[in-house]
Amino acid sequence: MLIKKKSGLTGNTSTMDIAVTAVQIATWQEGELIQNAMPNLSPDEREFIMTGITPDEWASVFGED
């Protein structure tokens, strides 16, 4: 599914193709923890869904690890 989000960090809008279903998104929006609703996703993908922050933005602001 293509997910388009505005970054809460930079204000940039990005799109990511993420292997997530509408049911998983609805489950999360209804209050389930994102890691439980979408266990198949990486932490970077879940962060993007929650905040719109891409891995590149995260690394440029906070550094690599």
ABEGO torsion letter per residue (X at the ends): XBBBBBBAAAGBBBBBBBBBBAAAAAAAAAGBBAAAABAABBAAAAAAAAAGBBAAAAAAAAEBX
